[in-house]
């Protein structure tokens, strides 16, 4: 086993218990579904639905997807939105 492989194995063994602890700390009783509507995202962000649409359409990196075959329907992955909020809170009025 090379030194790189030994290091990778040691790091993985150190990280695994931390990942398990983090998973236990993660909130699983979130009242919002994993895939948010514009309305639900607006509630979380405390902005208007139009502002969420603007963020989805014009702000690079805002986590949003469009439903297959539905050009105007925007969905926002809940966990990615929470992460985006942590990193971009200054963009929210």
Residue pairs with C-beta under 8 A, 6 or more apart in sequence:
1 9
30 78
32 40
32 44
32 78
33 40
33 78
34 77
34 78
34 79
35 75
35 76
35 77
35 78
36 44
36 75
36 76
36 77
36 78
36 81
37 74
37 75
37 76
38 49
38 52
38 53
38 56
38 74
38 76
39 49
40 76
41 52
41 76
41 81
42 48
42 49
42 51
42 52
44 81
44 85
45 51
45 52
45 81
45 85
45 92
46 92
47 92
47 93
51 93
52 74
52 76
53 74
55 62
55 64
55 91
56 62
56 64
56 74
56 76
59 91
61 84
61 88
62 84
63 76
63 77
63 80
63 81
63 83
63 84
64 74
64 75
64 76
65 74
65 75
65 76
65 77
66 72
66 73
66 74
66 75
67 73
67 75
85 92
